Amino acid sequence: MEIKFLGTGGAFDTDYLNSAALLNFRGTHLLLDCGFTVFPTLVKKSLVQRVTHVLLTHLHNDHSGSLANLLLYKSIVEKAPKLVILYPSEQFKQQLCRFLEIQLKEPDAYAEFVPLEHFEGITCIDTYGQHSEGYQSFAYIFDEDNTRIAYSGDLARPSALFDKLQKMPDKPTCVFHDITFNPENKGHTYYKQLLPYMNGINLFGYHCDPTQNPPDNPIRLVFYQHEFMA
């Protein structure tokens, strides 16, 4: 299992691009989120051809804003098979289709929508309202035989993810968690809230401006870990 980030910034940290990652999981190249900088980044890095599956954490523009571009490119330019979009719930699929209909008219012509439960090895955590009030979001855990990766999406309460991890069988685990250095930012996890969870896992922060990283923060930022950058 290999993860490569296409960006690690927040919605307004455009110098660091939208947070998204390409995950090689069980032989499948799975794109985690597709914000407004993601499609051009995939093209620039000659990675767009690799993407066969997409999984979104939520529908804010910095996590889904260039999905329609990707679908059109795969269909019109590559003439590739339809992208598979995995969806964690029927309600989320309906929201996503309404979102795409504005740009594509008929999303089913460009994508195959598959329930996440049909894809083995991925655990979904419903984090409704924990990023933005009244708004649907999800975190995900990816399991292979000897390793595990957790991806928080945008999450202000880390307990939602870590409580789930603690109930799972023990396994080497790498957690990629959104992070903020501003305690007034209620849509993301303030870095000091993550400190109690550092024991026994590899924890990395993303979805931030790395230049704002305070000197007392022991959590490694994805931006500075070259092995995780595409």
Phi and psi in degrees as a GROMACS rama.xvg file:
@    title "Ramachandran Plot"
@    xaxis  label "Phi"
@    yaxis  label "Psi"
@TYPE xy
-130.463  134.639  GLU-2
-121.473  134.733  ILE-3
-131.798  121.856  LYS-4
-82.947  137.459  PHE-5
-93.4207  -12.5679  LEU-6
-176.173  158.736  GLY-7
-135.545  11.6489  THR-8
-89.5227  166.855  GLY-9
-84.0212  -172.412  GLY-10
-58.5906  -32.9536  ALA-11
-110.094  1.91364  PHE-12
-92.5944  63.8823  ASP-13
-67.9547  -21.6633  THR-14
-62.5248  -23.1884  ASP-15
-110.053  5.7332  TYR-16
63.8179  159.83  LEU-17
-63.0029  141.719  ASN-18
-67.7176  122.723  SER-19
-165.561  158.361  ALA-20
-146.685  151.616  ALA-21
-106.368  118.492  LEU-22
-111.177  122.127  LEU-23
-88.1893  102.299  ASN-24
-126.619  112.971  PHE-25
53.7294  40.9637  ARG-26
81.0418  3.65904  GLY-27
-110.779  135.187  THR-28
-91.1816  103.89  HIS-29
-107.274  121.885  LEU-30
-89.254  121.06  LEU-31
-96.7345  105.119  LEU-32
73.8528  153.294  ASP-33
-148.871  63.7746  CYS-34
-68.0144  -178.338  GLY-35
-66.2239  -19.0082  PHE-36
-95.6474  -6.17862  THR-37
-73.1373  -47.8631  VAL-38
-58.2298  -50.8271  PHE-39
-61.8848  -29.9006  PRO-40
-69.148  -41.42  THR-41
-59.2068  -42.6061  LEU-42
-66.9489  -46.1485  VAL-43
-59.817  -37.8776  LYS-44
-93.5174  7.75115  LYS-45
55.0124  42.5108  SER-46
-112.028  -8.4176  LEU-47
-61.4175  -32.1502  VAL-48
-67.1025  -23.4404  GLN-49
-76.2246  -26.2106  ARG-50
-70.4364  123.022  VAL-51
-120.794  -22.6814  THR-52
-134.262  150.161  HIS-53
-131.611  139.408  VAL-54
-138.088  123.383  LEU-55
-104.064  145.868  LEU-56
-85.8593  -33.4595  THR-57
-170.837  179.381  HIS-58
-106.35  16.9949  LEU-59
-62.6783  151.407  HIS-60
-61.1606  -31.0396  ASN-61
-79.0326  2.83591  ASP-62
-123.398  -9.53387  HIS-63
-143.365  2.26273  SER-64
-66.7685  -21.3333  GLY-65
-115.831  18.5606  SER-66
-62.4311  -42.4173  LEU-67
-61.2848  -40.6522  ALA-68
-59.8013  -43.72  ASN-69
-62.6009  -44.6028  LEU-70
-62.3442  -42.9266  LEU-71
-65.5206  -41.9205  LEU-72
-62.8556  -45.8173  TYR-73
-61.0543  -36.8635  LYS-74
-79.1354  -50.2462  SER-75
-84.9338  -45.0187  ILE-76
-85.7476  -52.112  VAL-77
-79.6375  -23.6597  GLU-78
51.4495  41.4733  LYS-79
-88.5497  164.341  ALA-80
-57.9763  157.457  PRO-81
-56.1979  138.714  LYS-82
-63.8984  142.984  LEU-83
-93.1144  120.022  VAL-84
-103.483  114.781  ILE-85
-83.2174  134.442  LEU-86
-126.117  137.902  TYR-87
-82.7701  -17.6549  PRO-88
-154.775  156.193  SER-89
-64.4238  -38.3272  GLU-90
-61.8032  -41.8802  GLN-91
-66.5442  -38.401  PHE-92
-59.6587  -43.9809  LYS-93
-62.6572  -41.1686  GLN-94
-63.3826  -43.4631  GLN-95
-63.99  -41.6445  LEU-96
-63.8628  -40.2732  CYS-97
-63.0822  -39.4431  ARG-98
-61.6999  -43.87  PHE-99
-77.8058  -28.4688  LEU-100
-60.2911  -31.0831  GLU-101
-61.8762  -33.7147  ILE-102
-102.408  -30.5993  GLN-103
-113.235  -13.361  LEU-104
69.8476  -55.5408  LYS-105
-126.461  85.922  GLU-106
-56.0281  -33.4006  PRO-107
-63.236  -18.1448  ASP-108
-75.9316  -16.822  ALA-109
-118.199  -15.071  TYR-110
-141.957  148.531  ALA-111
-103.121  120.894  GLU-112
-95.203  122.353  PHE-113
-126.249  130.907  VAL-114
-60.4958  136.468  PRO-115
-58.6569  -31.7222  LEU-116
-63.2403  -16.6453  GLU-117
-86.1455  -2.97445  HIS-118
-111.171  108.981  PHE-119
-68.5504  141.113  GLU-120
98.2681  -0.0989062  GLY-121
-115.155  125.469  ILE-122
-104.124  129.415  THR-123
-100.781  137.935  CYS-124
-118.78  116.817  ILE-125
-75.9554  116.778  ASP-126
-115.69  37.6134  THR-127
-50.2421  129.229  TYR-128
75.3895  -1.37291  GLY-129
-93.1119  -4.87793  GLN-130
-108.468  -48.6432  HIS-131
-138.983  134.772  SER-132
-56.3319  128.72  GLU-133
71.1782  17.6203  GLY-134
-120.347  139.448  TYR-135
-83.2943  131.141  GLN-136
-147.41  164.59  SER-137
-141.361  150.612  PHE-138
-112.975  159.43  ALA-139
-136.778  147.694  TYR-140
-124.579  130.935  ILE-141
-114.913  124.481  PHE-142
-117.769  127.482  ASP-143
-117.21  -179.47  GLU-144
-54.182  -47.6295  ASP-145
-119.463  13.2597  ASN-146
-154.796  160.311  THR-147
-144.107  139.271  ARG-148
-124.255  133.8  ILE-149
-116.378  139.243  ALA-150
-131.045  116.02  TYR-151
-76.5989  -24.1295  SER-152
65.9855  -151.286  GLY-153
-98.6138  119.211  ASP-154
-149.724  122.055  LEU-155
-89.2357  -13.1087  ALA-156
-123.863  98.0955  ARG-157
-64.0536  -19.3843  PRO-158
-60.2495  -30.9393  SER-159
-57.8026  -41.9202  ALA-160
-81.1647  -46.3697  LEU-161
-71.9515  -30.8309  PHE-162
-62.1221  -39.4043  ASP-163
-66.6235  -43.5596  LYS-164
-61.5509  -39.2494  LEU-165
-66.9302  -21.5642  GLN-166
-90.0861  -5.35359  LYS-167
-91.6728  157.414  MET-168
-55.2005  144.35  PRO-169
-63.6512  134.06  ASP-170
-163.823  146.25  LYS-171
-53.1335  125.087  PRO-172
-128.877  135.72  THR-173
-118.166  121.307  CYS-174
-109.873  125.505  VAL-175
-106.584  113.802  PHE-176
-124.714  136.006  HIS-177
-62.3454  150.574  ASP-178
-146.816  145.025  ILE-179
-131.661  150.608  THR-180
-105.532  7.93973  PHE-181
-112.727  112.247  ASN-182
-64.562  -15.1817  PRO-183
-85.4464  -8.10699  GLU-184
-80.7508  102.476  ASN-185
-89.602  -1.0401  LYS-186
-94.3508  -8.30524  GLY-187
-135.303  170.19  HIS-188
-88.1777  119.611  THR-189
-64.718  136.404  TYR-190
-57.4681  -31.8911  TYR-191
-68.9405  -21.714  LYS-192
-71.2433  -20.9261  GLN-193
-86.8451  -17.4893  LEU-194
-58.7872  -39.4489  LEU-195
-64.6739  -13.9386  PRO-196
-99.2118  6.92525  TYR-197
-77.4063  -20.4221  MET-198
-69.3862  125.442  ASN-199
82.9578  0.653577  GLY-200
-133.24  158.807  ILE-201
-92.9464  114.999  ASN-202
-114.445  130.079  LEU-203
-131.211  141.449  PHE-204
-100.831  143.414  GLY-205
-145.633  -178.898  TYR-206
65.6924  54.5036  HIS-207
-157.683  169.457  CYS-208
-91.4856  108.955  ASP-209
-64.6508  -20.4391  PRO-210
-71.8303  -13.9097  THR-211
-92.338  3.21183  GLN-212
-62.0262  119.852  ASN-213
-73.053  152.499  PRO-214
-65.0711  -20.4794  PRO-215
-92.4767  8.42258  ASP-216
-86.3067  116.27  ASN-217
-87.5387  -4.84744  PRO-218
-79.9265  124.811  ILE-219
-70.368  138.984  ARG-220
-95.1692  137.855  LEU-221
-56.5206  -37.62  VAL-222
-53.9285  -33.0385  PHE-223
-94.1523  0.219459  TYR-224
-101.444  96.0937  GLN-225
-62.1469  -27.402  HIS-226
-69.1143  -16.221  GLU-227
-101.079  -1.35769  PHE-228
-100.158  134.777  MET-229
